[in-house]
């Protein structure tokens, strides 16, 4: 292969990686905050954190939710997911398992596993999780993280069969 074609191929293979890095770098960081809301007539508090960082093949998203129950119990959920570019601009697939060829791929919602993806649209970094239960009904969880002065505005929604069951809003300050 002539040198100029090799250089062109190299440039065109690097451009998507550089574009992804620039897109992710706008959101990269560690963010923390809390939210107070009413659920089932009871005041609730939740501490929230999010970490977004570039990885070799895409980016890693981690988030933690700590719920404080009225009876004194504390419930913590921690998630960490690797995402890789999809063939569509601004949409990233989860890489939660590896297929027989060593390629990362999402989980299978038809097997009771969540199907997770992320979309970046303007200043909003949205993560969606689809779960199909045994009866074939679905639940969606949506996390919309929008760039704001000093951090991220977070809107979380849980949607079952098309109806919003819960919505939590919080400001997450950038701490790193």
Buried (B, 14 or more C-beta within 10 A) or exposed (E): EEEEEEEEEEEEEEEEBEEBEEBBEEBBBBBBBBBEBEEEEEEBEBBBBBBBBBEEBBBBBBBBBBBBEEEEEEEEEEBEBBBBBBEEEBBBBBBBEEEEEEEBBBBEBEEEBBBBBBBBEEEBBBBBBBBBEEEEEBBBBBBBBBBBEEBBBBBBBBBBEEEEEEEBEBBBEBEE
